[in-house]
Amino acid sequence: MKIVLENISKRYTTQWILKKISHEFNSGIIHSIQGRNGSGKSTLMQILSTKLSPTLGKREYYKGNQKITES
């Protein structure tokens, strides 16, 4: 499993919580998300889990080399 984020940004009203986040998360690799309170860690996790949609950018999921479409 692989999750690819390309320039993900999230805004609530006028405040940007995340700006231009690009990263590739691969299964079998441990990832750590760190930051102070209010820095967007939970928002990022909700975007990764599809609970939230990004305001800007692209999020893609792959199983092997096959792209998985979001429903």
Buried (B, 14 or more C-beta within 10 A) or exposed (E): EBBBBBEBBBEEEEEEBBBEBEEEEEEEEEEEEEEEEEEBBEBBEBBBEEEBEBBBBEBBBBEEEEEEEEE
